[in-house]
Amino acid sequence: MKIDPKTDTLWKTHLIYLCVLLFGIVIVTKTVLLITTDNEEYRELAEKREYRLKVLEASRGNIISADGSLLATSIPLFDVFFDAKAVDSILFYSKIDTLCAQLAELYPDRSASKWKEHIMRGKEKGNRHNLIARNISLEQCRKMEEQCAIFNMGKFKGGFIAEKKVRRNKPYKELAGCTIGYYLNDTLKAGLEGTYDEYLRGQDGHKQMRRLHHGNWIETKSEDDVDARNGNDLITTFDIKLQDIVETALHNTMTTNKAEQGCAILMDVETGYIRAIANLSLNHKTGAYEESTNFALAERYEPGSVFKIASMVVLLNHNEKLSLDDKVNIGGGPIKFSNRTMRDDHSFAQGGICTVQEVIEQSSNKGTAVLITKAFAAHPEKYVDGLYALGLNKKVGTGIAREAQPYIKHPTDKTKDGRKLWSNVSLPWMSIGYEVNVTPLHLITLYNAIANGGRMMKPQFVSEIRRGPETIEKFDPIVLNERIASPESIEKLRTMLEGVVIRGTAKRQFKDCVVTAAGKTGTAQYYDRVQGYGYHEPGIGRKLYNTTFVGYFPADKPKYSCIVVVSRARGAFWAAGSVSAPGFREIAEKVYAMHLGVREDDSIGASPISVPAQPIVMPHDQAIAFLEGINEHYTDLASGNDWVRVSANENGNIKIEETTLRPNVVPNVVGMNLSDAVYLLEGMGITTQFSGQGMVKEQSLQAGDTLKANSVINLKLERQ
């Protein structure tokens, strides 16, 4: 059948019209749906693509010593990147050689040609985040941005990208390093940094960012923006001068005796505040001593003869009528307890008879064991319960991670398979410091209680939490045990400890000492672990010693208690009197020479907060929070500046105004709180030192002076 061409053309035309009509209907329908039902969904999708939140990292609070020294702080650092694609081609190629020459001058590890090769390679690959420098200071970052060709055109025209981050810095390096600890991220924290993380870390904020057409992001204002809240400052109980004395004395002691590990603690008798703590271990690779393990509270050990004082406390609580002149029959040779023989290191008892006083003065193993077994052999649980009453079976409770759990076994203790842990020789050997495990912190806590008239104080490392000049929380001295023994018994114990230094095992080491002291020597022998044998299997493995001297000074009016523990000494001496006691004496004499032994606690309570008479500089967000926190009316004239100036005129009107921080120029930090001053100055590469407490009253470098390399500024703080 022949089709009419006109009919065929008309049919095709109608078909095309129909398709166009249907397509138009679909478009109109989709447009209507987009405007109505799907509008919200697509708007949210578009906003997600065009907006994002930038995290504003909070600055971590400072850790400060009791005398105002900065132990740990946060300083701002920057990573710099280059987005060559954001730069106009004419500008890029006309200035690239100049830029590379300037970068080579700033960072001579790469020549100008190498810098050009690096930048061109990134441009060819389309890398919009080409690394230029890492971990540079605020001053270096500003210098690069303002003085380098192309970069001085800014982020959007010059492709200059600076990403800020915060680094933790310890001005005194490893001084008290183990106890101060470290902070690397949310999962790696230790020491005070970890224990008080919730106070120190602050709270991050966020800022809304909008994407531009060429892919870069800029900040925009949003009612959902949240300013970062910087962390609070931690005021420790440490005195940096005392810390240096203790650290140096321990290092000298360990070097002299070729020891592998040691620790020393200095505690304020009345408050229990730890004024200094040092932990040193030998690095066998470098041959240097380092702060690597907090032996003072994280490792327990068999203390040896210093534990005899714990036994004497329990004995005097059991029999207060015991006199220091009472006679003890220790015989002329070894004494056998069940299947084991006990000896003294030296002979001193005439006819095998000595006094209770001499038992401690001469550190008699036999005398201590005889006294304890005679009193508690029928009921050994009473002896152990007496030790428990002194808190020697539980953690001190510092809150610092990895604080060791001591172990004082009880006659009822059994192994997992039901075997008894208590033996016929447990009582006599525990009485002289074996078959028990405690930390050096436990021992100094006990001896400190004796020095404090029987009142046992909790060891503390932190006295205050502050936000600027305001005290957020104060940690007053805590009493663990109001009376560990009667006043009469405490007097007997102090007489024993003074006798050790005057006539006993530490007599030679304290001869002509400039300060009176009291204390006890302790030498614990053990053997290296050998597979298949017990850790203390006699005669097996290498014989080693833990040596301890613990006591207090001045003896008549104790101000400080101190412990020095030295492990695995390989020098000429092995006994505590010759190894640890000299370290104790060095600490006592140097502290006394500084007249710190009679210094009163210099902690100061918080002062009322008000706007200072002189203008002060602070971060913009903190200025607003500060003024609103004290219910002050103010006028905010700053437009998004990081740092602003807060001032009050004679009529009391408060203004927040813009302020300019110029590179290479010393800023004015008078009136600022310590955290902000340190953050600003350290960020500019200025080493900061300070004294006092409160706000910055004076600064040693004049504001407006040209900043020199390796500058050091001294700040004088004073409470308003």
C-alpha positions in Angstrom: 0.0 0.0 0.0 1.4 3.4 -1.0 1.6 6.0 1.9 0.8 9.6 1.1 3.9 11.7 1.8 1.8 14.5 3.2 0.1 12.1 5.6 3.4 10.7 6.7 4.9 14.1 7.4 1.9 15.2 9.3 2.0 12.1 11.5 5.7 12.6 12.3 5.0 16.3 13.2 2.2 15.4 15.6 4.5 12.8 17.2 7.3 15.3 17.8 4.8 17.8 19.2 3.5 15.1 21.5 7.0 14.3 22.8 7.8 18.0 23.4 4.5 18.4 25.2 5.2 15.4 27.5 8.7 16.6 28.1 7.4 20.1 29.0 4.8 18.6 31.4 7.6 16.6 33.1 9.7 19.7 33.5 6.8 21.8 34.9 5.8 19.0 37.3 9.4 18.6 38.6 9.7 22.4 39.0 6.4 22.5 41.0 7.6 19.6 43.2 10.9 21.3 43.7 9.2 24.5 44.8 6.8 22.7 47.1 7.3 19.2 48.4 11.0 18.7 47.6 12.1 22.2 48.4 13.3 21.6 51.9 15.2 18.5 51.0 17.1 20.1 48.2 17.8 23.3 50.2 19.4 21.2 53.0 21.5 19.3 50.4 22.6 22.6 48.9 23.5 24.1 52.2 25.4 21.0 53.2 27.5 21.4 50.0 28.0 25.2 50.5 28.5 25.3 54.3 30.6 23.5 56.9 31.6 24.0 60.5 35.2 24.8 61.3 36.4 23.6 64.7 37.9 26.4 66.9 40.4 24.6 69.0 40.5 25.6 72.7 43.9 26.4 74.2 44.8 24.0 76.9 45.4 25.5 80.4 48.8 26.0 81.9 50.4 23.9 84.6 52.1 26.2 87.1 54.3 25.6 90.2 53.4 27.0 93.6 56.1 29.7 93.2 54.7 30.8 89.8 57.0 28.9 87.4 55.5 27.7 84.2 55.7 23.9 84.0 53.6 23.2 81.0 51.8 25.5 78.5 50.3 25.6 75.1 51.8 27.6 72.2 50.2 28.2 68.8 52.0 26.8 65.7 51.1 26.9 62.1 51.3 24.7 59.0 51.5 26.8 55.8 50.1 25.6 52.4 50.0 27.2 48.9 47.0 27.1 46.6 48.6 28.0 43.3 45.2 27.6 41.4 43.8 30.5 43.3 46.5 32.9 42.0 46.0 34.8 38.8 48.3 33.4 36.0 50.0 36.8 35.3 50.7 37.4 39.0 51.9 33.8 39.5 54.5 33.7 36.6 55.7 37.2 37.2 56.4 36.7 40.9 57.2 33.0 41.3 61.0 33.5 41.1 60.9 36.2 43.7 58.7 34.0 46.0 61.1 31.1 45.7 64.1 33.2 46.4 62.4 34.5 49.6 61.4 31.0 50.7 65.0 29.9 50.1 66.2 32.7 52.4 63.6 31.7 55.1 64.2 28.0 54.7 67.7 27.4 53.2 67.4 23.6 53.3 65.9 24.1 49.8 67.5 26.3 47.1 65.4 28.7 45.1 65.3 26.4 42.2 64.2 23.5 44.4 61.4 25.6 45.8 60.3 26.5 42.3 60.4 22.8 41.3 58.3 21.9 44.4 55.7 24.6 43.7 55.4 24.0 39.9 55.0 20.3 40.5 52.1 21.0 42.9 50.5 23.4 40.4 50.7 20.8 37.6 49.1 18.2 39.8 46.3 20.5 40.8 47.4 20.3 44.4 45.5 23.1 46.2 47.1 22.3 49.5 50.8 22.2 48.6 52.9 22.1 51.9 55.3 25.0 52.4 56.2 24.8 56.1 55.2 22.9 59.3 55.2 24.0 62.9 56.2 27.6 62.5 55.5 30.3 65.1 52.9 33.1 64.8 55.7 35.5 64.1 57.2 33.4 61.3 53.8 32.9 59.8 53.0 36.6 59.8 56.4 37.4 58.3 55.9 34.9 55.5 52.4 36.2 54.7 53.3 39.9 54.8 56.8 39.9 53.2 56.7 37.1 50.6 55.7 37.8 47.0 52.3 36.4 46.0 51.6 35.3 49.6 51.2 39.0 50.5 48.0 39.1 48.3 46.2 37.1 51.0 44.4 33.8 51.0 42.0 34.3 48.1 44.3 36.2 45.6 47.7 34.9 46.9 46.7 31.3 47.7 48.3 31.6 51.2 46.8 29.1 53.6 47.8 29.0 57.3 46.3 26.3 59.5 46.7 26.9 63.2 47.3 24.2 65.8 48.4 24.1 69.4 51.5 22.3 70.8 52.2 21.5 74.4 55.5 22.8 75.7 57.4 22.3 79.0 59.8 25.2 79.7 61.7 23.2 82.3 61.8 20.1 80.1 62.0 16.9 82.2 61.9 18.5 85.6 59.2 16.5 87.4 58.4 15.2 83.9 56.8 11.9 84.9 54.4 13.5 87.4 53.4 16.4 85.2 52.9 13.8 82.5 52.1 14.5 78.8 49.2 15.2 76.6 49.3 14.1 72.9 45.7 13.6 72.1 42.4 12.4 73.6 43.8 8.9 74.0 47.4 9.6 75.1 47.5 11.3 78.5 49.5 10.7 81.6 50.4 12.2 85.0 48.7 15.5 86.0 47.9 16.2 82.3 45.7 13.1 82.3 44.3 13.3 85.9 43.1 16.9 85.5 42.3 16.7 81.8 38.7 17.8 82.2 39.9 21.1 83.8 42.8 21.7 81.4 41.4 20.9 78.0 38.7 23.6 77.8 35.9 23.3 75.2 36.3 23.6 71.5 34.1 26.0 69.6 33.0 26.1 65.9 32.5 28.6 63.2 30.4 28.4 60.1 32.3 28.4 56.8 31.0 29.1 53.3 32.4 27.7 50.0 33.3 30.3 47.3 32.9 29.6 43.6 36.6 28.7 43.2 36.5 26.2 46.0 38.0 28.1 48.9 36.2 28.6 52.2 35.6 31.8 54.1 34.1 32.5 57.6 30.6 33.7 57.8 28.6 34.9 60.8 25.9 32.5 62.2 23.8 32.5 65.3 25.0 28.9 65.8 28.7 29.9 66.1 30.2 28.9 69.4 33.5 30.5 70.7 36.2 28.2 72.1 36.5 28.2 75.9 40.1 27.9 76.9 41.2 25.5 79.6 41.8 26.4 83.2 45.2 26.6 84.8 46.4 24.0 87.2 48.4 25.3 90.2 50.6 22.5 91.5 52.2 22.2 95.0 55.7 22.1 93.4 58.3 24.6 94.2 60.6 24.8 91.1 63.7 25.7 93.2 63.1 22.8 95.5 62.4 20.6 92.5 65.8 21.5 91.1 67.5 20.7 94.4 65.8 17.3 94.6 66.4 16.4 90.9 70.1 17.4 91.1 70.7 15.5 94.4 69.1 12.4 93.0 71.1 12.6 89.8 74.3 13.1 91.8 73.5 10.1 94.0 72.7 7.8 91.1 75.8 8.9 89.1 78.1 8.4 92.1 76.7 4.9 92.8 76.2 3.8 89.1 72.6 3.0 89.9 69.9 2.1 87.3 66.8 3.6 88.9 65.8 5.9 91.7 63.4 8.4 93.0 63.1 11.2 95.6 60.1 13.0 97.1 60.0 16.2 99.3 56.8 16.7 101.2 55.5 19.5 103.3 55.0 18.0 106.8 52.0 20.1 107.9 50.0 20.0 104.6 51.1 16.9 102.9 51.7 18.9 99.7 54.4 17.4 97.5 57.0 20.2 97.0 59.2 18.2 94.7 59.3 14.7 93.1 62.0 13.2 90.9 62.2 9.9 89.0 65.3 8.9 87.1 66.1 5.7 85.1 69.3 4.8 83.3 68.9 4.8 79.5 71.3 1.9 78.6 71.6 3.1 75.0 72.6 6.7 75.7 74.1 6.2 79.2 72.0 9.2 80.4 69.5 9.4 83.3 65.9 10.2 82.2 62.5 10.7 83.6 60.7 7.7 82.1 58.8 5.9 84.9 57.1 7.3 87.9 58.8 4.9 90.2 57.8 7.0 93.3 54.1 6.0 93.0 53.7 3.6 90.1 56.1 0.8 91.2 55.9 -1.1 94.5 58.9 -2.8 96.0 60.2 -4.6 99.1 61.5 -1.7 101.2 63.6 -3.6 103.7 64.5 -2.0 107.1 62.6 1.3 106.6 59.5 -0.8 107.1 60.6 -1.6 110.7 59.1 1.7 111.7 55.7 0.6 110.5 56.2 -2.5 112.6 57.1 -0.4 115.6 54.0 1.8 115.2 51.8 -1.4 115.3 53.8 -2.7 118.3 53.4 0.5 120.2 49.7 0.7 119.4 49.5 -2.9 120.8 51.6 -2.2 123.9 51.9 1.6 124.7 53.8 0.7 127.9 56.7 -0.6 125.8 59.8 1.5 126.8 62.7 2.4 124.6 65.0 1.1 127.4 63.3 -2.3 127.5 65.8 -5.2 126.9 65.6 -7.5 123.9 67.5 -10.8 123.8 68.8 -11.2 120.2 71.6 -13.6 121.0 75.1 -13.6 119.7 74.5 -15.4 116.4 71.8 -16.1 113.8 68.2 -16.8 114.9 66.1 -19.5 113.4 62.5 -19.0 112.6 60.9 -22.2 111.5 63.1 -23.4 108.5 64.8 -20.0 107.8 67.7 -18.3 109.5 67.8 -14.5 110.2 71.0 -12.5 110.7 72.0 -8.9 111.4 74.4 -7.1 109.1 76.7 -6.2 112.0 77.3 -7.1 115.7 76.5 -4.5 118.3 74.7 -6.1 121.3 76.9 -6.8 124.3 76.1 -10.3 125.5 73.3 -10.6 122.9 71.2 -8.1 124.8 70.1 -4.7 123.4 67.4 -2.1 124.0 64.4 -1.3 121.9 66.0 2.0 121.0 69.1 0.2 119.7 67.0 -2.2 117.7 66.0 0.7 115.4 69.2 2.7 115.7 71.3 -0.2 114.6 68.6 -1.6 112.3 68.5 -5.0 113.9 66.6 -7.6 111.9 66.7 -10.1 114.8 65.6 -7.5 117.3 62.6 -6.4 115.3 61.5 -9.9 114.4 61.8 -11.0 118.1 59.7 -8.1 119.3 57.0 -8.7 116.6 56.8 -12.5 116.9 56.6 -12.3 120.7 53.7 -9.9 120.5 51.8 -11.3 117.6 52.8 -15.0 117.0 49.5 -16.2 118.5 47.4 -13.8 116.4 49.4 -12.6 113.4 46.2 -11.1 111.9 46.4 -8.4 114.6 49.8 -7.3 113.3 48.5 -7.2 109.7 45.4 -5.4 110.7 47.6 -2.8 112.4 49.4 -2.3 109.1 46.1 -2.0 107.3 45.0 0.7 109.8 48.0 2.7 108.6 46.7 2.6 105.0 49.6 0.5 103.8 47.3 -2.0 102.0 45.6 0.5 99.7 46.4 3.2 97.2 47.1 6.7 98.6 44.5 8.0 96.1 46.5 10.6 94.1 44.2 10.1 91.1 47.3 9.8 88.9 47.0 7.0 86.4 49.1 3.8 87.1 49.4 4.5 90.9 50.4 1.1 92.2 48.3 -1.1 94.4 50.4 -2.1 97.5 50.2 -5.6 98.8 50.4 -6.6 102.5 49.3 -10.2 102.7 46.9 -11.4 105.4 47.1 -14.8 107.2 43.8 -15.7 105.5 45.0 -15.0 101.9 45.1 -17.8 99.4 46.1 -18.4 95.8 43.6 -19.0 93.1 44.0 -22.7 93.5 43.3 -22.5 97.2 46.9 -22.7 98.6 47.7 -20.6 101.7 50.1 -17.6 101.0 50.9 -17.3 104.7 53.8 -19.3 106.0 55.6 -19.9 109.3 58.2 -17.3 108.4 55.8 -14.6 107.1 55.5 -12.7 110.3 59.2 -12.2 111.1 60.2 -11.5 107.6 57.3 -9.0 107.0 58.3 -7.2 110.2 61.7 -6.3 108.6 60.3 -5.2 105.2 60.2 -8.4 103.2 57.2 -10.2 101.8 55.5 -6.8 101.6 55.2 -4.5 98.6 54.6 -0.7 99.0 55.5 2.4 97.0 57.9 5.1 98.1 54.9 7.4 98.4 53.4 5.1 101.1 56.6 5.2 103.1 57.0 9.0 103.1 53.3 9.4 104.0 53.9 7.2 107.1 57.1 9.0 108.1 55.5 12.4 107.5 52.7 11.4 109.9 55.4 10.8 112.6 57.0 14.1 111.9 53.5 15.7 112.1 52.7 14.5 115.6 50.8 11.4 114.4 48.5 13.2 112.0 48.7 11.5 108.6 48.2 13.8 105.6 47.2 12.9 102.1 50.0 13.5 99.6 48.7 16.1 97.1 50.2 17.5 93.9 47.6 20.2 93.1 46.4 23.1 95.3 44.2 25.1 93.0 42.3 25.3 89.7 42.2 28.8 88.3 40.6 30.6 85.4 42.7 33.7 84.9 42.9 35.3 88.4 39.8 33.5 89.7 40.0 30.4 91.8 37.6 27.8 90.4 38.4 25.1 92.9 40.8 24.9 95.9 42.3 21.7 97.3 42.9 22.1 101.0 45.1 19.7 103.0 43.3 16.4 103.6 43.8 14.3 106.8 43.9 10.6 106.1 44.3 9.6 109.8 43.9 12.0 112.7 46.1 10.0 114.9 48.2 6.9 113.8 49.5 6.5 117.4 49.3 8.2 120.8 51.4 11.3 121.5 53.6 9.3 123.8 54.2 6.6 121.1 54.9 9.3 118.5 57.5 10.8 120.8 59.2 7.4 121.2 59.2 6.9 117.4 60.8 10.3 116.8 63.4 9.5 119.5 64.2 6.3 117.6 64.6 8.1 114.3 66.8 10.8 115.8 69.0 8.1 117.3 69.6 6.5 113.9 71.2 9.7 112.7 73.0 10.5 116.0 74.3 7.1 117.0 73.0 4.6 114.5 73.4 3.4 110.9 73.4 6.9 109.4 75.8 8.5 112.0 78.7 8.8 109.6 76.7 10.2 106.8 75.1 13.0 108.9 78.2 14.0 110.9 78.6 17.8 110.8 75.3 18.2 108.9 74.2 21.8 109.0 70.6 20.9 109.7 69.3 18.3 112.3 67.6 15.4 110.7 65.8 12.1 111.7 65.2 9.1 109.6 65.8 5.4 108.9 68.0 3.5 106.5 66.7 0.5 104.6 68.6 -2.0 102.4 66.6 -4.8 100.7 68.5 -7.6 99.0 67.0 -9.4 96.1 68.0 -11.5 93.1 67.3 -11.1 89.4 64.4 -13.0 88.1 65.6 -16.4 86.7 63.2 -18.6 84.7 62.0 -21.5 86.9 62.9 -19.8 90.2 61.1 -17.4 92.5 62.1 -13.7 92.3 63.7 -13.9 95.8 65.1 -17.4 95.6 68.3 -17.1 97.7 71.5 -17.6 95.8 69.7 -17.7 92.4 70.6 -15.1 89.8 72.4 -11.7 90.3 72.3 -10.2 93.8 70.9 -6.7 93.8 69.8 -4.1 96.3 67.1 -1.5 96.8 68.4 1.2 99.2 66.2 3.7 101.0 66.6 6.6 103.4 63.4 8.3 104.6 63.0 10.8 107.3 62.4 14.5 108.0 64.1 17.8 108.9 64.7 19.9 111.0 64.4 17.1 113.6 63.1 19.3 116.4 60.5 21.3 114.3 60.0 19.2 111.2 59.1 21.3 108.1 59.8 18.7 105.3 59.8 15.0 105.1 61.9 13.3 102.4 62.6 9.9 100.9 65.4 8.9 98.5 65.3 5.4 96.9 68.1 4.0 94.8 67.9 0.7 93.0 70.5 -1.6 91.5 73.6 0.5 92.5 76.8 -0.9 91.0 79.4 1.3 92.7 81.6 0.7 95.6 78.8 0.8 98.2 75.6 -1.3 98.5 74.1 -0.2 101.9 71.5 2.5 102.3 73.6 4.5 104.7 76.3 5.0 102.1 74.0 5.1 99.0 70.7 6.9 99.7 71.5 8.7 103.0 74.0 11.1 101.3 71.3 12.1 98.8 68.9 12.9 101.6 71.6 15.0 103.3 72.3 17.0 100.2 68.6 17.8 99.8 68.2 18.8 103.5 71.3 21.0 103.5 70.5 22.8 100.3 66.9 23.4 101.3 68.0 24.7 104.7 70.6 26.9 103.1 67.8 28.6 101.0 65.9 29.3 104.2 63.0 27.4 102.8 62.8 25.2 105.8 61.0 27.9 107.8 59.1 29.5 105.1 55.3 29.6 105.6 52.9 28.5 102.9 52.6 31.3 100.5 49.4 30.4 98.8 47.0 33.3 98.3 43.3 33.2 98.1 41.4 34.5 95.1 40.7 38.3 94.9 37.5 39.9 93.8 37.3 40.3 90.0 36.8 43.7 88.4 37.8 45.6 85.3 41.4 47.0 85.8 41.9 50.7 85.7 44.5 50.3 82.9 43.4 49.0 79.5 44.0 45.2 79.1 44.5 43.1 76.0 42.8 39.7 75.7 41.1 37.5 73.1 37.8 38.9 71.9 35.7 35.9 73.0 37.3 36.0 76.5 36.6 39.7 76.8 32.9 39.2 76.2 32.7 36.2 78.5 34.7 38.1 81.2 32.5 41.2 81.2 29.2 39.2 81.0 30.5 36.9 83.8 30.8 39.9 86.2 27.6 41.5 84.9 29.3 44.6 83.4 27.6 46.6 80.6 30.0 47.3 77.7 30.2 48.5 74.1 31.7 46.2 71.6 33.5 48.2 68.9 35.7 45.3 67.6 34.7 43.6 64.4 35.9 40.0 64.7 39.5 40.7 65.8 41.2 37.8 67.6 42.8 40.2 70.2 41.0 43.3 71.6 41.6 46.0 74.2 39.2 46.4 77.1 39.2 49.7 78.9 36.9 51.8 81.2 36.8 55.6 81.2 36.4 57.8 84.2 32.6 57.5 84.0 32.9 53.7 84.2 31.8 53.1 80.6 33.5 49.9 79.3 34.6 49.5 75.7 35.9 46.6 73.7 38.1 48.1 70.9 40.2 46.7 68.1 44.0 46.4 68.8 46.8 45.6 66.3 49.6 43.2 67.1 52.6 44.0 64.9 55.1 41.4 63.9 58.7 41.9 65.2 57.3 44.3 67.8 57.1 43.6 71.5 53.4 43.7 72.5 52.0 45.3 75.6 50.7 42.5 77.9 50.4 44.5 81.1 46.9 43.8 82.6 46.6 40.4 80.8 46.1 37.2 82.7 49.0 34.8 82.7 47.5 32.2 80.2 46.8 34.8 77.5 50.1 36.6 78.0 52.1 33.4 77.7 50.0 32.2 74.7 50.6 35.5 72.9 54.2 35.9 73.7 55.3 32.3 73.1 53.4 32.3 69.8 55.6 35.2 68.7 58.7 33.3 69.7 59.4 35.1 73.0 60.5 32.9 75.8 58.4 33.7 78.9 59.4 33.7 82.6 57.4 35.2 85.4 57.1 35.6 89.2 54.1 36.2 91.5 50.5 35.5 91.0 47.5 37.2 89.3 47.6 39.6 86.4 50.7 41.0 84.6 51.8 44.1 86.4 55.2 44.7 84.7 57.1 43.4 81.7 60.9 43.5 81.3 60.8 44.2 77.5 59.3 47.6 76.6 56.1 47.4 74.6 56.8 48.8 71.1 60.5 47.9 71.0 61.8 45.9 68.1 61.7 42.2 68.8 65.1 40.5 68.7 65.9 36.8 68.0 65.8 34.5 71.1 64.2 37.2 73.2 63.3 36.4 76.9 60.7 38.5 78.7 60.2 38.5 82.5 56.7 39.2 83.7 55.8 40.4 87.2 52.4 39.2 88.3 50.3 40.8 91.0 46.7 40.3 92.2 44.3 43.1 91.4 
